[in-house]
Amino acid sequence: MSDWNDGVIAEFRANEGKVGGYFEGAPMILLHHIGAKTGTVRVTPLVYFPQDDGSMLVVASKGGAPTNPDWYHNVLANPRFEVEVGTRTFTVDAAELSPQERAKHWPLIVAERPGFGEYETKTSRVIPVLRLRPVA
């Protein structure tokens, strides 16, 4: 997965935040999350969903795997970190959506990116959704 992510990250940076292939046309973000155990900064490319209030939603799908992705645990442990969107890098605070908020946003996420609905059918876990708020 690391080599694949490295290719997506390189493409993102070479094309001002745009990525082709599977992610063609999807808004992409690079999370610079901090390792919960190691403190090491790691970069993970994700699709994000811009919100009217300036925040962004990201989905901890891990392709429908039975466990949450490593970045999810890192973000919960260290919820303030940098992101790259397009050519901008800025700091965000992250928080997991409450069950009520997730229930409101999940149908919209799946309508926009049906793959997330497919991932949901592959796992028994509730796929977390997190809100990233830019720090003023």
N, C-alpha and C positions, 0 to 999 in steps of 0.2 A: 504494500500500500504506500510505503514511503516514497518509492521511486515514482509511482503514479502521481502522488500529491506533488512531488518536486516538479514534475512536468507541468501540472496545472498551475502551480505557483509561478513558474518561469513564463508561461504563456500569459497569465494574468498581468505580470509586471511588464512584459514586452508590448502589451496591447492596451495599456491604460485601463486595466480592469476587465477587459472582455476576454472570454474564453469560448472556444468553439467545441465541436464534437457533441458529446452528451449534454454539455452545459450551454450550448448555443442559445443566445438570447436571454439566458437567466441572469439576474443580478447576482454578482459574486462578491464575496467578502473574504479577506484573509484575517483569521483570528490569530493574534500573537499571545496565546494563552501561556500561563506560567505553571509548570509542573507542580502538582500538589505535593509530591514527595521529594522531588529533586530541586525545584526552584528554577529549572531550565526553561527558557523561553522556547516554545514550539510554535510553528505556523501551520495552520490547517485551513484549506480552502473550503468554503461552504456557499451554498445558495442562501440568499437572504430575502426577506420580504419587507420592503420599506413600509413604514406606517405614517399616517398623516401627521402625527405629533413629532416626527423626526427620528423616532426610534426605529429599530430593525428587529425582526424576529428571525431566529435561526432554529433549526430542527435537529435534535440529537437522534437521528434515525439509524445510523450505522447500517443502512441497507436492510433494515428489518432483522438484524441479528438479535439474539436473546439478551444481550447485555448492552448497556449504554456505551457510547464511544469514550475513549480516554479524555478527549478534550472537554467533555461534559463535566467529568469529575474535577478536572483542573479549573474550570470556570467557576464551579461551585466553591472550591477552596480559595480561589483568588479571583474575585469577581470584577476587579478593575484591571484592565489591560488595554493594549492598543489593537486597532484594526486598520486594515487598508481597504478603502473603497475607491475604485477608480485610481486616481493619482494621489489621493489624500490619505494621510495617516493621522489618526486621532485616538484619543482615549475614550473608552466606554465603561459604564457600569452594567453588569449583567445580573439578571434575576430570572428565575424560572417562573413561568406563568402559573397562577393558581389553577386548580381544576376548573373553576368557572370561566376564567379567562381563556384557558386552553379550549374548552368546549365551544366558546364563541369564535375563536380564530381557526381551529382545526378544519372545519368545512371550507373555509376560504383558502387555506393553504392547499388542501387537496384539489379544490376546483382549479387553482392556478397551476399546480404542479402535481398531476395525478400519481406520479411515482411514489409520493409520500403515502398515499392511500394504499398502494400495493405493498409498501414496506410494512404498513400496519397489519396487513393480513398475514405476514410471515412471522409475527412475534406475539407472545402473550403479554409483553410489557406495554405499559402506556408510554408512547414515545414522547419524551419531554420537548417542550417548546420554551425557548428563552428569549427574553427581551433585552436588547442592547441599547442603552441610552447614552448618547454622547455626553461627556462631561463638559460643562461650561467653563 
